[in-house]
C-alpha cells in the first residue's frame, strides 16, 4: 500500500510539473508574441512618422519655391507658353529709316517724350502687380496709361504702337472688369508687351523703322477673349514652321562696306547733351522756397538793425548812468568830509577822513552801482562784438542765398533755339501756301528766356510770322518790279534791355498800307472821315478785334483775329507792342515783355504815403532837379550825356503829384529802356534791396506797368512798377484830337481742351488756332475747374478717361453750376460704344465724337455750337 501511495504521489508530482512546464512555455510564447506585436507596432509608427515628415518637408520646399517664384515674378510657365514668348522675341524691326511721309516730326517728338513718361510709370505699376497679383489699382493705372499712349500714337500716325497698346489695354480692361483673373503666364506676357513698346518708342525717337508685332497683338487678343494662352501658343508654333528660312536671310546685311565716319557723325549729332529732367512745378516750388528764404533774411536784417539801434540806446543809457554815479560819488565824499568836521574834536587826527571806514549804507550802495555800471559797459562791448559777428554771418548767408537763387533762376531759363525749328516750319508752310519765297533770319536766338514767357509767346510769334508772310511780303513778281530779291526775308531778334525782354519780328515787304487801314477803319466806324490821327495811332488799328485790310479770306490769314490775339497775350503778360514801318521797306513789330524773374534787386521810392519798388535793371541812376525846372513844361534832365524827359510818378500811377516836402530839390529816378529815357520825380528815394517777385492775379497783371508785388520784412506788400510802359502810355494819350469811337466787337471765341494726353491737347489746340480760335488747355477735370474760376470758355472739348476727375464727372458738375451750365460740351473719346454715348447725352453733352477724329468734322461741330458762319466754307 505504501509503495502504491508513493508511486501515485510521484505520478501526481510529475503531472503537476508537466502542467507547470506547459503553462510556462505557453506564457513564454504569449510574451514573445506580445513583444513581436509591439515591435511591429513601433516599426509601423516609425515608418508613418518618417512618411509624414517627408511629406512635410516636401510641402515646405514646394511652398518655398512658390514664394520665391511669386517674389521674383517668375511663376512656372507652361512649356507651350514659354515657346510662345520665345517665338514672339524673334520679331525683328527692319533696318531702315522711319517713314515720316505725311507725318509731323514735331508731333512725333512730343509723342515720344510723352510715351517715355507713360511707359516709365507703367513699369512701376507692373512691378507692383508682380508683388501683389490680386491688386486692382496697378491694373487700372496701366490701363489708363495705355489708353493715353494709344490715343497719342494714333494722332501722331504711329499706328503700330497704337495697335499693340490697344491689344494690351483690352486685356487689362477684361481683368479690371473681373471677367477673369491674371494667369501665371499673363504677367510675363505683359512684361514682353511693355518691353516691345519701349523698343518701338525708342526706335521711333531715333528715326528708325518699326514693324507691327502681330504675334504679340494676337496673344493679347486671345487672352482678352478668355482663351487659354497655351492653346494659342500651339497655333502660333504651327504657323511658324517655315520661319527659319526667313530668319537666316539678313545675316550678312550689317557687314556693309560703307564708310563708318558718316555713322559716327550721325551718332554724334543724335547724342543729347547730358541733362537732368525735373518737373516744372517742382522747380517753381524751389524758386518760391528760395524767395521765402530771402524774405526771412530780410526780416532778420530788419530785426538785427533794430537790435543794433537798441544797442545804441543802451550805450547812451550807460553814459548817463556813469555820469550820475560820478556825481553821486562826489556827493557822498562831501558828506564824509562834513561829518568829519562835525566830529573833529573826537576824531583821530592822524587819518584823513576819506581813509577811515566811515561809509554809510548809501555810500556803499553807490560804490556797488559804480561797479555794476562798469560791468554793463563790459557787457555792452561783448554784445557789440557778437552783433558784428552776426552781421558778418548774415552777409555770408546772403551771398550764398543769392547764388542759390541765381542758380535756380538760370535753371528756369530755356534757350530760344529750341523754338527755332518750329518757327521755321511755320514760315515754310506759310510760304508754300502763298507761293512766296521766304528766308527766316534770327538774331540773338542763342540767348535764353524764362520758360513761362517763351511758352506764352509761342502762339503769338507763330501768328506774327504767318501775317508777315501773308500780308507783309510781296509776290516774287511784285518784288522784281520793286527791284528787290525774289526771296523775301523775315527776321526775329531777341535781346534784353533793362528789365525787359525785347522781341522784334519784321519783314522787308511793302510795309503797312496806311490808306487801306484808314479806309477800313472808316468803313467799320472806328474813326470818322475828318478825324486827325498820327501815323502811330493809325497803325494801332490793326490790333482791333476782327480788323483786316484784305478782301479775300484764306486758310492762312485774313480774318483779322491774329494780331488781336497777339496784342491780348502781350497785354496779359504786362508788356507793350509797338510798330515801326516804312512804305516799301517793311514792317517791324517790337514786343517789350517784363522779365519774370522771381528774385531781383529793386530801388524803393515813395510817393505820398505809398511805397513802390522799381527793378534796378531799368534804373540808370538817381539825381535831383530844381523845383522851378521841374515845373516847366517839357522839362528834361541831363545825365551821362543824355537827356531824360521829366515825368511825375504820381501822375503816372494815378496818385497826387510829387511834392518832396522839406527838400530843396525834387529827387528823380532815371529810367532807361531801349530808346526811352525818363526822369521820374518822387517824394523820396528810400534805397535799394533784394526783393522776391510774387505773381499777381490775371486782372492786375494785365494792367501795363505792374511788374508784380513783393513782401517786405514787416509783412507789408509793395507793388513793383515797370516804369517804361507807364511813360509810354502817358506819351501816347490823345491830345487835342477827336476821340476814336470804337464799336463793340465780338471777341475771339475761347475753346478749352480738356484731355490728359499732351499729344491730344497739342494737336487739337493747333487745329483750333489754325481756324483762329483762342485755346485754353487743362489736363483733367480738377485743372479745368480751377482754370474756369478765372474765365469761362465759350466751348469745351472734353475727354472721358482722365485722372482725378473724368469727363463724366466734370460735365455733371458744369451742368449743375449756373455759371457753367450754358457752356457747350463736345466729348471726344475712343469710347464709342452706345452705352458711353447714351450716358454722355443724359448728362447734357451736346456732341459726341470718336478718336481719332476728322478735322473737318470737329471744326464743323465747333462752328455749329458757337453759331458762327464759316467764311472759308
NUGU-372323 format. One record per residue: residue in one letter; x, y, z of N, C-alpha, C in turn. Coordinates in steps of 0.1 Angstrom, whole numbers, plus 5000, padded with zeros to 4 digits. Example, Ala and Ser with C-alpha at 12.3 -4.5 7.8 and 13.67 -1.06 7.14 Angstrom:
! residues 2
A513249435078512349555078513249675078/S512849785071513749895071512950005079/
! end
This chain:
! residues 873
X500849885000500050005000500950135000/X501850125008502750235009503450264996/X503850154989504550174977503650234966/X502350194966501450254956501150404959/X501150424972500850574975502050654971/X503250594973504450674969504450684954/X504050584947504050594932503050694927/X501850684934500850784930501250934933/X501950944944502451074947503451124937/X504351034933505351074923504751104910/X503651024906502951044893502251184894/X501651204905500951334906501951454905/X503051434912504051544912504551564898/X504751444890505251464876504251534868/X502951494869501951564861501851714865/X501951744878501951884882503151964876/X504351894876505551964870505351984855/X504751874849504551884834503552004831/X502552004839501552114837502152254839/X502952274849503652394851504552434840/X505252324834506152344823505452394811/X504252324808503452364797502952514798/X502452544811501952674813503052774811/X504352744816505452834814505752854800/X505752744792506052754778504952844771/X503652824775502652904768502753044772/X503153074785503353214789504453274781/X505553204780506753254772506353284758/X505553194752505153214738504253334737/X503353354746502453474746503253594748/X504253594757505153704759505953744746/X506453644739507153664727506253724716/X505053674716504053724706503753874709/X503653904722503354044725504554134722/X505754084724506954164721507054184706/X506754074698506754084684505754194679/X504554184685503554274681503954424684/X504454434696504954574700506054624690/X506954534687507954574677507454614664/X506454534659505854574646505054704647/X504354724658503654854660504654974660/X505754954667506755064668507355094654/X507654984647508155004634507155074625/X505855034626504855094618504755244621/X504755274634504655414638505855494633/X507055434634508255504630508155534615/X507755434607507555454593506555554589/X505455554597504455664594504955804597/X505755814609506355934612507355984602/X508155894597509055924586508355974574/X507255904570506555944558505956084560/X505356114572504756244574505856354574/X506956324580508056424580508556454566/X508556344557509056364544507956454536/X506656414539505656494532505756644536/X505956664549506056804554507256874548/X508356814547509556874541509256904526/X508656814519508256834505507356954504/X506356964513505457074512506157204515/X506957214525507757334528508657374516/X509257274510510157304499509257364487/X508057294485507257344474506757484477/X506357514489505857654493507057754491/X508257714495509357804493509657834479/X509557734470509657754456508557844451/X507357824455506257914451506458054455/X506858074468507158204473508258274465/X509258204463510358264455509958304441/X509158214435508558244422507658364422/X506858384433506058494434506758624436/X507858614444508658734446509458784434/X510058684427510758724415509958744403/X508658714404507758734392508058624381/X508558514386508958404376508058284379/X506758294378505958184380506258084369/X506057954373506257854363505357874351/X505857874339505157894327505057764320/X503957734315503857614307504857614295/X505357494292506357494281505757564268/X504457544266503857604254503857754254/X503557804266503657954268505058004266/X505957934272507357974271507857974257/X507357874249507757874235507157984227/X505858024232505258144225506058274228/X506458294240507258414243508558414236/X509158294235510458284227510158314213/X509058274207508758294193508558444191/X507858504201507558654199508858734199/X509858684207511058754208511858754195/X511458664186512258664174511858774164/X510758844167510258954158511459064157/X511759104145512759194143512259314135/X512759434138512459554131513259564119/X512759624108513559644096514759744099/X515859714092516959804093516859924083/X515960014086515660124076515260244084/X515160354077514760484084513260484085/X512760554095511360574098510760654087/X509560614082508960684071508060804077/X508560924075507861044080506861104070/X506661034059505761084049504361114054/X503961234053502561274058502461294073/X503561284080503561294094504261424098/X503961474110504561594116505761554125/X506961584121508061544130508061604144/X507561724145507361784159506361704167/X505261674161504261594168504861454172/X505661394163506361274167507261284179/X507961404180508861424191508061444204/X506961514203506061534215505561394220/X505061314210504561184213505661094220/X506861094214507961014220508261054234/X508261184237508561234250507461194260/X506261204256505161174265505161024267/X505360944256505360794257506360744267/X507560804267508560754276508160774291/X507560884294507060914307505960814311/X505060784301503960694304504460554306/X505360504298505960374299506760354312/X507460464316508160454329507260444340/X506160514340505160494350504460364350/X504260304338503660174337504660064343/X505960084341506859984346506859974361/X506660094368506560084382505260014386/X504160044379502959974382503059824380/X503759784369503959644366504759574377/X505759644383506459584394505559564406/X504659654409503659634420502759524417/X502459504404501559394401502259254403/X503559254400504259124403504259094418/X504359194426504359164441503059134446/X501959194441500559174446499759154434/X499659024429498959004416497459034418/X496859024430495459054432495059194433/X496059284433495759424435495159484422/X494059554423493459604411493959744406/X494559824416494959954413496059964402/X497059874403498059884392497459844378/X496459754378495859724365495159844359/X494359914368493660034363494660144358/X495760164366496760264362497360234349/X497760104347498360064334497360084323/X496160044325495060064315494960204311/X495060304321494860444318496160494310/X497360444314498560484306498460434292/X498060304290497960254277496960324268/X495860364275494860434267495360574262/X496060644271496660764266497760744255/X498560644257499560604247498960574234/X497860494234497260454222496660574215/X495960664222495460784215496560874210/X497560894217498660974212499360914200/X499560784200500160714188499260724176/X497960714177497160724165497060864160/X497060964169497061104164498461144158/X499561084163500861114157501061034144/X500260924142500360844130501260724131/X501660694144502460574146501460464150/X500860404140499760304142500260174148/X501460134145501960014150501960014166/X502460124171502460134186500960144191/X500160214184498760224188498060094188/X498260004178497559874178498059784189/X499359784192499859704203499359754217/X499359884218498759944231497259914232/X496559914221495159884222494959734226/X495759644221495559504225495959484239/X496959544244497359534259496259594267/X495659714263494659774271493359684271/X493059614261491959524261492059414271/X493259354272493559254282493359314296/X493959424299493859494312492459534315/X491659574305490259614307489459494311/X489759374305489059254309489359214323/X490559234327490959194341490259294350/X490259424347489659524355488259504357/X487559454347486059434348485859294354/X486859224358486759094366486158994357/X486358994344485958884336486758764338/X488058774342488858664346490058724353/X490858644360491958684367493258664359/X494258734363495558724356496158584359/X496558514348497158384350498658394352/X499258274354500758284357501558324345/X500958304333501758354321501358494317/X500458554323499958684319500958794322/X501558784334502558894338503758894329/X504358774326505458774316505058824303/X503758794299503258844286503159004286/X502759054297502659204299504059264299/X504959194305506359244305506959244291/X506659144283507059134270506459244261/X505159274264504459384257505059514260/X505359544273505859674276507259694271/X508059584272509459584266509359624251/X508459564244508259584230507859734227/X506959784236506559924234507760014236/X508559984247509760064249510660064237/X510859944231511759934220511260014208/X509960004206509360074194509460224196/X509160274208509160424210510660464209/X511560394214512960424213513360434198/X512960344190513360344176512660454169/X511460484172510760604165511460734169/X511860744182512660864186513960874179/X514560764175515860764168515660774153/X514460774148514160784134514360654127/X514160544134514360414127512960344126/X512860264116511560204112511260094123/X509960064124509459964133508459874125/X508359754130507359664124506259634134/X505159594128503959564137504159434144/X503959424157504159304165502859224165/X502659164153501359094152501258974161/X502358904164502258794173501858834187/X502458944191502058994205500659034205/X500259104194498859154194497859034194/X498158934186497358814186497258744200/X498458744207498458684220497558764230/X497758894230496858974239495458964235/X495058964222493658954219493158814223/X493958714222493458584226493158584241/X494058634249493858644264492658734267/X492558844260491358934263490058864261/X490058764251488758684249488658574259/X489658554268489558454278490058314273/X490758314261491358184257492558144265/X492858014265494057964271495258004263/X496258064270497458104263498257984257/X498157874264498857754259498257704246/X496957714245496357674232496657764221/X496757894224497157994214498657974210/X499457924220500857904217501057794207/X500157684208500257574199500057624184/X498957704183498657754170499857844164/X500457924173501558004168502757924164/X503057814171504157724168503857664154/X502557624152502257554139502457654128/X502057784130502157884120503557924117/X504457894126505857944125506757834120/X506257724114507157624110508157664099/X507657744089508657774078509457904082/X509357954094510058074097511558074096/X512257964100513757964100514358004087/X513657974075514158014062514258164061/X513358234067513358384066514358444076/X514558374087515458434097516958444093/X517358344084518758344080519058444069/X517958504064518158584052519058714054/X518858794065519558924066520858914074/X521458794076522558784085523758864080/X523958874067525158944062524959094059/X523759134061523459284058524259374067/X524359354080525159454088526559474084/X527159374077528559384073528759464061/X528259594061528359674049529759734048/X530159764036531559824034531459974033/X530260034036530160174035531060244046/X531260374044532160454053531560454067/X532360444077531960444091531960594096/X532660684090532760814095531360884095/X530560864085529260924085528360874096/X528460734099527760684110528160754123/X529460764125529860834137529360974139/X529361044127528861184127527361184131/X526661084126525161084129525061054144/X525760964149525660934163526061054172/X527061134167527461254175526361354174/X525661364163524661464162523461424171/X523161294171521961254179522261244193/X523561234197523861224212523461354219/X522461344228522061464235523061504246/X522961634249523761684259523361634273/X524261594281523861534294523061634302/X521761594305520861684313520161604323/X519561674332518661614342517261674341/X516261594339514961644337514261644351/X513661764354512861774366511461834362/X510561814371509261864368509262014370/X508462084362508362234362507862284375/X506762204381506162254393507162244405/X508062134404509062124415510062244414/X510462274402511362394401510762524405/X509462544402508862664407508762664422/X508462544428508462544443509762574449/X510862524443512262554448512562704447/X512062764435512262914434511462984445/X510262944447509463004458510162994471/X510662874474511362854487512562944488/X513362954477514463044478514063184480/X512863224474512363354477511963374491/X511363274497510963284511512163294520/X513263224516514563244524514963394523/X514863454511515263594510514363684519/X513063654519512163724528512563714543/X512863594547513263574561514563644564/X515463644554516763704556516563854557/X515563914550515264054551514664084565/X513863994570513364014583514464004594/X515363914592516563904601517364034601/X517564084589518364204587517564324594/X516264324593515464424599515564414614/X515464294619515564274634516964304639/X517964264632519364294636519564444636/X518964514626519064654626518464714639/X517264664642516564714654517464684667/X518064564667518964534678520164624679/X520664654667521764754667521364884672/X520164934669519665054674519465044689/X518964934694518764914709520164924716/X521164864709522564874715523065014716/X522665094706523065234706522365314718/X521065284720520365334731520965294744/X521465164745522065114757523365184760/X524065214749525365294752525065434757/X524065494752523665634757523265624772/X522465514775522065494789523265474798/X524165394794525365364802526165494804/X526265574794526965704796526265794807/X524965804806524165874816524365814830/X524365684831524465624844525865644850/X526865644841528265664847528365814852/X527765904844527766044848527066064861/X525866004863525166014875525865954887/X526565844885527265774896528465864899/X529165924889530266014893529866124902/X528666184899528166294907527766244921/X527266124921526866064934528066034943/X529165994937530365974945530966104950/X530866204942531366334947530466384959/X529166364958528266404969528566324982/X528766194980529066114992530366144999/X531366174991532666224996532466355004/X531666444998531466575005530766545019/X529866455019529166425032530166365042/X531066285038532066235047532966345053/X533366435045534166545049533366635059/X532166665056531266745065531066675078/X530866545078530766475091531966475099/X533166465092534466475100534666605106/X534266715099534466845106533566855118/X532366795117531466805129531966725141/X532766615138533266525148534766545150/X535266675147536666695147537266675161/X536566715171537166715185537466565189/X536666475185536766335189537466245180/X537866305168538466215158539966205159/X540466105153541866085152542566165141/X543366255145543966355135544966285126/X545466165130546466105121545866045108/X544566045107543965985095543166085087/X543266085074542366165066540966105067/X539966195067538566145068538166035058/X538766055045538365955035539165825036/X540165825045540865695047540165615058/X539265665065538665595076537465515070/X537065415077535965335073534665395079/X534365515073533165585078532065595068/X532065495058531065495047529665455053/X528665525049527265485053526865385043/X525665325045525065225036524765285022/X524365415022524165475009525465485001/X526465525008527765535002528265404996/X528065305004528465164999527665124987/X526365154987525565124975525965204963/X526365324965526865404953528065344947/X528965294956530165234951529865104943/X528865024948528364904942527764934928/X526965044928526365084915527465114905/X528565184909529665214900530265084894/X530464984903530964854897529964794887/X528664804890527664744881527664814868/X527864954868527965024856529164984848/X530264964855531464914847531164774841/X530464684848530064554842529164574830/X528164664831527264694820528064734808/X529064824810529864874799530664754792/X531164664801531864544795530964454788/X529764434793528764354786528264414773/X528164544773527864614760528964594750/X530164594754531264574744531164434739/X530864334748530664194743529564184733/X528464244736527264244727527664304713/X528364414714528764484701529664384693/X530564314699531364214692530464104686/X529564054694528663944688527764004677/X527364124678526564184667527364194654/X528564234655529464244643529664104637/X529764004646529963864641528663824634/X527463854640526263814633526063884620/X526464014619526364084607527164024596/X528463974600529263914591528663774586/X528163694595527563574591526363594582/X525563694585524363724577524763764563/X525863844562526363884549526763764541/X527463664548527863544541526663464536/X525663454545524463384542523763444530/X523763584530523163654519523863624506/X525163614506525863584494525563444489/X525563354498525263214494523863204489/X522863264496521463264492521263324478/X521963434476521863504463522363414452/X523463344454523963254444523063134442/X522363084452521362984451520263024443/X519763144446518563204438518963224423/X520163274421520563294407520663164400/X521163064406521262934400519962874397/X518962884406517662834403516962914392/X517263044391516663124381517263094367/X518563064367519163014355518562884350/X518262804360517662674357516262694350/X515562794353514262824347514362884333/X515562924329515762974316515862864306/X515262884294515362784283515862864271/X516662794262517162864250516162894240/X516163004234515263034223515462954211/X516662894210516962804199515962684198/X515462644210514562534209513262554202/X512962684200511762724193511962744178/X513262764175513562804161513062704151/X513262564152512762474142511262484140/X510562504150509062524149508762644141/X509462754144509162884137509562864122/X510662794119511062774105509962694098/X509362594105508362524098507062604095/X506762694105505662794102505962874090/X507162934089507463014078507462934065/X507962814065507962734053506562694048/X505662664058504262634055503562754049/X503762864056503062984051503663024037/X504863014034505463044021504962944011/X504762824014504262724004502762754001/X501962794011500562824009500362954000/X501363044001501163173994501963183981/X502763083979503663083967504763183967/X505263213979506363313980507563243985/X508763313982510063263986510463343998/X510663274010510963344022512163284029/X512963364035514063324043513863384057/X514063294067513963344081515363364087/X515663484092516863514098516663544113/X517663504121517463524135518763594141/X518463674151519563744158519263734173/X520263684180520163664194519463534198/X519263444189518563314192519263234201/X520563254203521363174213521063214227/X520363324229520063364243518963284249/X518763314262517763234269516663324274/X515463264275514363334280513763254292/X512963324300512263254311511263154304/X511163034310510262934304508862984303/X508363054312506963094312506763194300/X507663284299507563384288507563314274/X508563224273508663154260507463074256/X506863004266505662924263504463014259/X504363124266503163204263503263284251/X504563304246504763384234504963304222/X504863164223505063084211503963104201/X502663094206501563114196501563254190/X501763364198501763494192502863514181/X504063454184505163454174504763384161/X504063274162503563204150502563284143/X501663354150500663444143501463554135/X502463614142503063724135503863684123/X504463564124505263514112504263484101/X503163424103502163404093501663534086/X501463634095501063764089502163824081/X503363814086504463874078504563814064/X504363674063504463614050503263644042/X502063644048500863654040500563804037/X500763894046500464034043501664124041/X502864094047503964184046504764164033/X505164044030505964024018505164024005/X505864073995505164073982505463943974/X504663923964504863803955506163823947/X506863723943508163733935508063833924/X506963833916506863923905506764073910/X506064093921506064233926507364273931/X508164183938509464213943510464253932/X510264183921511164213909510964353904/X509664393903509364523899509864633908/X509864593921510364693931511864683933/X512564603924513964583924514464533938/X513764433942514064363954514364213950/X515164143959515364003956514063923957/X513863823948512663743948512363683962/X513463643969513363583982513163693993/X512063693999511863784010512463744023/X512663834032513263804045512363834056/X512263744065511563764078512663754089/X512763844098513863834108513163844122/X513863774131513463774145514763814153/X514563904162515763954171515263944185/X516163884193515863874208516963944215/X516664034224517664094233517064144246/X517864184255517464234268517764384269/X516864454274517064604276516564634290/X517464654299516964684313516264564319/X515064594324514264484330513264424320/X513464454307512564404297513264304287/X512464214282512864124271512264184258/X513064214248512564274236512664164225/X511464144218511364064207510964144195/X511764134184511464214172511164114161/X510064134154509664044143509364144132/X510164124121510064224110510164154096/X509864224086510064174072510464294063/X510964254051511364354041510364374030/X509164364034508064374024507664514021/X506364534018505864664013505564764024/X505564714037505164804048503664814049/X503264874060501764894062501164994052/X500064954047499265044038498365124046/X498865244050498065324060496765374053/X496765394040495565444033494465334034/X494865204032493965094034493465084048/X494365104057494065094072492965194075/X493265324070492265434073490965404067/X490965354054489765334047488965224054/X489565114058488865004065488365054079/X489165134086488765194099487565274098/X487465354087486265444084485065354081/X485265244073484165154070483565084082/X484465054091483964984103483565084114/X483665214112483265304122484265324133/X485465284131486565304142487065444142/X486865524132487265664132486465744122/X486265874124485565954115486365994103/X485666034092486466064080487266184081/X486866284090487666404092488466404104/X488666284110489466274122490966284119/X491766354128493166374126493866274135/X494666194129495366084137496766084133/X497666064143499066044140499265904133/X500365894126500665764120500765644130/X501365674141501465564151500065524156/X499165614158497865584163497065504152/X497265544139496665474128497165334127/X498465314129498965174128498365084139/X498065144151497565064162496165004159/X495465054148494165004145494164854141/X495364814136495464674132495264574144/X495364624156495264534168493764534172/X492864604165491464594169490964454165/X490064404173489464274170488764264157/X489164164149488464144136488964244125/X489964324127490464424117491364354107/X490964374094491864314083491664404071/X492664424064492664514052492464424039/X492564294040492464214028491064184024/X490764174012489364144007489064004007/X490063914006489763774005490363704017/X489563604022489963534034490563404030/X491763374034492363244031492463164043/X492963034041493162954053494263004062/X495163074056496363124063496063254071/X495363344065495163474072493963544065/X493563664071492563744065491363764074/X491263694085490063714094490263824104/X491563874105491763984114491763954129/X491963824132492063794147493463764151/X494363744142495763704146496463814155/X496463934150497164044157496364084169/X495064064170494364094182494763994193/X494963864189495363764199496763804204/X497663844195499063884198498963994209/X498264104205498164214215497564174228/X496564084228495964044240496963974249/X497763884243498663804251499763894256/X500263984248501264074253500764164265/X499564204264498964284275498864204287/X498464074286498263984298499663964304/X500663964297502063954303502564084308/X501764194307502164324312503164394303/X503264354290504164414281503464514272/X504264564262503764654252504164604238/X503464654228503664624214503664744206/X504764774199504964894191505164844176/X504964944167505064914153506065024147/X506964974139507865064131507765014116/X507265104108507065064094507465184085/X507965144073508265244062507765184049/X507065264041506465214029507565164019/X507365044014508364984005509564924011/X509764934024510864884031510564774041/X509364764046508964664055508364714068/X508064624076507364654089508064564100/X508264624112508864564123507964584135/X507564474142506864474154507764454166/X507664544176508564544187507764504200/X508064394205507364344217508264364229/X507864434239508664454251507864384263/X508564284268507964204279508764214291/X508164214303508864224315509564084318/X510664094324511363974329510563914341/X510363784340509563714351510563654361/X511563734365512563684375511863684389/X512063584396511463564409512263644420/X513563664418514363744427515163844420/X515163964424515864074417516164184427/X517064274423517364394431516364504426/X515964584436515064694432515364814441/X514964934435515065064442513665094447/X513665134460512365164467512265314467/X511065364462510765504462509465524469/X509165654472507965684480507265804473/X505965784471505165894467503965914476/X503866024483502966044494503265934505/X502265864509502465754519502665614513/X502765604500502765474493504265454488/X504665334491506065294486505865204474/X506765224465506865134452508265084451/X508364974444509764924440509864924425/X511064964421511464964406512664874404/X512564774395513664694393514964764389/X516064734396517264814394517864794380/X517464694373518064674359517664784350/X516464844353516064954344516365094349/X517065104360517465224367518865264362/X518965384356520265434352521065504363/X520265564372520865634383519765714390/X520265804400519365884407519966024407/X519066124409519566264409518566354415/X518866494414517966594419517766704409/X516566764409516266864399515666984407/X516067104403515467224409513967224407/X513267284417511767284416511267364405/X511967484402511467564391511767494378/X512867414376513067344364511967234363/X511667164374510667054374509367104369/X508967224372507667274369507467324355/X508567344348508567384334507967284325/X507067314315506567214306507767164297/X507667024295508766964287510066964293/X510166974306511466974313512266844310/X513566864310514466744308515666754318/X516266634320517366634330518566564323/X519666624323520866574316521666494325/X522066374320522866274328523666184319/X524966184321525766094312525766134298/X525566264294525566304281524166274274/X523166234281521866204275520766294282/X519766324275518566404281517466304285/X517066324297515966244302514766334304/X513666294298512366374299511766354313/X511466464319510966464333509466424334/X509166324342507766284345507566284360/X506266284363505866284377505266144380/X505866074390505465934393503965934398/X503666044405502266054410501266054398/X501566134388500766134376500766004368/X501865934368501965804361501065694367/X500965694381500265584388498965634393/X498565754390497265804395497165854409/X498365884415498365944428498466094427/X498566164438498866304438500266334433/X500466464429501766504424502866494434/X504066464430505166454439505466594444/X505766604458505966734464507366734471/X507866624476509166624482509266734493/X508266734502508266834512509466834521/X509966944525511166954533512466944526/X512466934512513666924505513767044495/X514967094493515167204484514967164470/X515367044466515166994452514366864451/X513866834439513066714437513966594434/X513866484442514566364438513966304425/X514866254416514366194404515066054402/X514265964397514865834393514965824378/X516265794374516565794360516365654354/X515365644345514965514339515365514324/X515865404320516265384306515765244301/X515065244290514565124284514565144269/X515465084262515565094248515865244244/X514965304235515065444231514565534242/X513865484252513265564262514165614272/X514165744276514965804287513965884295/X513765854307512765924316513465954329/X513166074335513566114348512266124356/X511966034365510766024372510866084386/X510166194388510166264401509366194412/X509966184424509266114435509466204447/X508766164458508866234471510166194478/X510466064477511666014485512265894478/X513565884477514265754473514765684485/X514165574489514465504502515765434501/X516065364490517265284488516965164480/X518065074479517864954471518064834480/X517364724476517564604483517064484474/X517364364478516964244471515564214474/X514664184464513264154467512964024460/X511863964464511263844458509963884451/X509963864438508863904429507763794431/X506663834436505463744437504563774426/X503963674419502963694409501763754414/X501063834406499763894409498763824401/X497463854404496363794397496363834382/X495563764374495563804359494863934357/X493963974366493364104365494364224366/X495264204376496264304379497364294369/X497764174365498964154356498664214343/X497464224339497164274325497264424325/X497464494336497564634336498964674332/X499264754322500564794319501264864330/X502564834333503264904343503364834356/X502664724358502764654371503564524368/X504764524374505664414372505364294381/X504764324393504464214403504364284416/X504564204427504564254440505564184448/X505964244460506864184469506464194483/X506964104492506564114506507764164514/X507564264522508664324529508864244542/X509964284549510264214562509264224572/X508464334572507464354582506164304578/X506064234567504864174562504064254552/X504464384550503764464541503964424526/X503064464518503064424503503364554496/X504364554487504764664479504664624464/X503964714456503864694442505164724435/X505564634425506764654417506364714404/X506864834401506464904389507464884378/X506964874366507664874353507465014347/X508365104349508065244347507965274332/X508665204323508665234309507265224303/X506465124305505165124299504265234304/X504465274317503665384322504065514314/X505365534312505765654305505265654290/X505365534284504865524270503365544269/X502665494279501165514278500865664280/X501565734289501265874290501565954278/X502665904271503165984259502165964248/X501465844247500565814236499165864239/X498865924250497565974253497166074243/X495866074238495466174228495466314233/X495966404224495966544228495366624216/X494266694219493666794210493166724198/X492766604199492266534187490866474191/X490066444181488766384183488966244188/X488166204198488266064204487865964193/X488565854193488265744184487065674189/X486065664181484865584185485065444182/X485065364192485365214190484065144192/X483565074181482365004182482664864189/X481664824196481764694203481964574193/X482964504195483164394186483164254193/X482764154186482764024193484163974195/X484463934207485863884210486063754203/X487363714203487663584197487163474206/X486463374201485863264210486963184217/X486763154229487763084237487262934238/X488062844234487762704234488762634244/X488262564253489062494263489162344259/X490362294258490562154255491062084268/X490261984272490461914285490861764281/X492061724283492561594279493861564287/X493961444292495161414299496361384290/X496161374277497261344268497861474263/X499161494264499761614259499661624244/X499761504237499661504223498361544218/X497261504225495861544221495661694223/X496161744234496061884237496761964226/X497961924223498762004213498061994199/X497661874195497061864181495761944180/X494861924190493561994190493762144191/X494662184199494962324201495462394188/X496262324181496762374168495762374157/X494862274157493762274148492862394150/X492562424163491662534166492362674163/X493662684166494362804163494462834148/X494562724140494562754126493262814121/X492162784128490862844125490662964133/X491663024139491563154146490663154158/X490763044166490163044179491163054190/X490863114201491663124212491562994220/X492662934224492662804230493262804244/X492562744253493062714267492962564269/X493962514277494062364279494062334294/X493662214297493662164310493862014310/X494561954320495061814319494061724325/X493061774333491961684338490861774343/X489861714349488661794354488961894365/X489861854374490261944385490962064380/X491862044371492562154365491662244357/X490662184350489762264342488862354351/X488462304362487662384372488462494377/X489662474380490562584385490662694375/X490862654363491062754352489762824349/X488662754350487362824347486962914359/X487662914370487363004381487663144377/X488663164368489063294363488363334350/X488163234341487563274328486763154323/X485463184319484563074314484763064299/X485062944294485262934279483862944272/X483962964259482762964250482462824246/X483362734247483162594242484162504249/X483762374252484762284258484762154250/X486062114247486261984241486861894252/X486161784255486361704268486561564265/X487561504271487861364271487161294282/X486961164282486261094293487261044303/X488260964299489160894309490260984312/X490261044324491361124329491561104344/X492761124349492961114364492261214372/X492161194385491561284395490061304392/X489661354380488261374377488061354362/X487161254359487061214345486061314338/X485761284325484961384318483461374322/X482961254326481561254331481361334343/X482261324352482161404365482261554362/X483161594354483361734351482061784344/X481561714334480361754327479161764337/X479061674346477961674356478061804365/X479261834370479461954378479162074370/X479562084358479362204350477862224348/X477162124345475662134342474962174355/X475562144367474862184379475262324384/X476262384377476662514381476062624372/X475262714378474662814370475562894361/X476862914366477862984359478362914347/X478362784347478962704336477962614328/X476762614332475862514326475562544311/X475762674307475462704293476662684284/X477762634289478962614281478762484272/X478762494259478562374251479762274253/X479462154253480462044255480461954244/X481661934238481961834227482861724234/X482361604235483161494241483861424230/X485161414231486061344222486761234229/X486461104225486960994232487060874223/X487860774227487860654220486760554224/X486060594235484960504239483660544230/X483560464220482460494210481260404211/X481260324222480060234224478860314227/X477660254225476360314226476160354241/X476560274250476360304264477060424269/X478360444264479060564267478460684261/X478060674249477360784242476060824249/X475360724253474060754259474160824272/X475160774280475460844293475860984291/X476661014281477061154279475961244275/X475061194267473861274263472961294275/X472861194284471961204296472561314305/X473861334306474461434314474161574308/X474161584295473861714288474961754278/X475861654274476861684264476161704251/X476661804243476061844231476461764219/X477761724218478161644207479161534212/X479161424205480061314209480861264197/X482161274197483061234186483961134191/X484461044182485360944185486760974181/X487760914187489160934184489660814175/X490560844165490960984161489861054153/X489661174155488561254149489061304135/X488061344127488361414115488361564117/X489361634112489461774115488261854110/X487761824098486661894092485361874101/X485261744106484061724114484161794127/X485361804133485461874146485162024144/X485762084133485562224131484162254128/X483462174120482062194117481262194130/X481462104139480762104152481062224160/X482262264160482662384168481862504163/X481962524150481262644144479762634146/X479162514145477762504148477362534162/X478062484172477762514186477962654189/X478962724183479262864186478362954178/X477562894168476662974160477463074151/X478563024146479463104137479263064123/X479563154114479463124100480963104095/X481162984088482562964083482763044070/X483763134071483963214060484763144049/X485363034052486162954042485362844036/X484062834040483162724035482862744020/
! end
